[in-house]
């Protein structure tokens, strides 16, 4: 993972199922770590399996977010579920 410009950081998103098998993985560039939460929410509703986890690491390999799919869904609220469904 690389830094792309001043203040931009590449974050890796891994979605795990209940057995800790990676079911989805992608890298996205953001300007700060707070910007990762909308992507976490999107992955929780689109890819995440109930009981699975989402892990986000920065380009140095440090864990930025480690959250259960169910918790991410609850924290995002019902409107995020509707928006994710509508965008699909």
N, C-alpha and C positions, 0 to 999 in steps of 0.2 A: 504494500500500500504506500502511496506517496502523497506528499503535500502538493497541492496544485494552486500556487499563487499565495499571496500574502493573506494569512489568516484562514486559509481554507484547509480542511482536514478531511481525509478519506476515512469513512467509518464502514466497518464490515458488519452486516446483519446476517445472523444465522438463526434459522428457525428449526427447533428440535421437536420430534414427536415424543411420546411418552417413554420410548425406549432409548432416548438420547441419540437417535439417528438424525442427521441433518436432512431435512426435507426441502429446505430452500436456503439459498445463500446469495447475497449480492452486496456490492460496495456502492456507496453513495458519498458524494462530496458535500460537506456543509461548512458553514462559517463558524459554528459553535456547537457544543454538545447538546444544548437545549433544543436545537432544531431536529434532533433525532426522534423525538417523541411522536410527531405526526406519522412518521414512517413506521414506527413500532406499532402504532394503532392500526395502520393500514394492513400491515402483515398479520397482526392478530386476527383481524376479521377475514382476510382473504386467504391466508395460507395456514394459519395456526390451527392445530388440532387441540381440542379440549384436553387439558392435562399436559400440554407441551410447554416449551419455553422459548423465549426470544433472547438472544445474547447479542449485544452490540459492543464491538471493540474498536478502539481508535487505531491509528496507523502504527503506534508503538506496541500494540497488542494488549493494552490495558482495557479491562472490562469497564465500559461506560454505563451499560444497562444490562441487567439480568432480571427478567420478569416472566412470570407465568402468563400463558396466553389468556387464561380466564381473568387474571388480575388486570391485564392490559385492556381487555374488553370492558370490564366493569368500570375501570378508571376513565375510559373514553366516553362512556354514556351511550344511550340509545341513538342519538342523532348521528354519531360516527358510524354506527352499523348501517343506518339508512343511506348515508352518503357513500359508503364503501359499496353497498349493494347497487345503488343507482349508477355508480361509475363503471361497474363491471359489464 
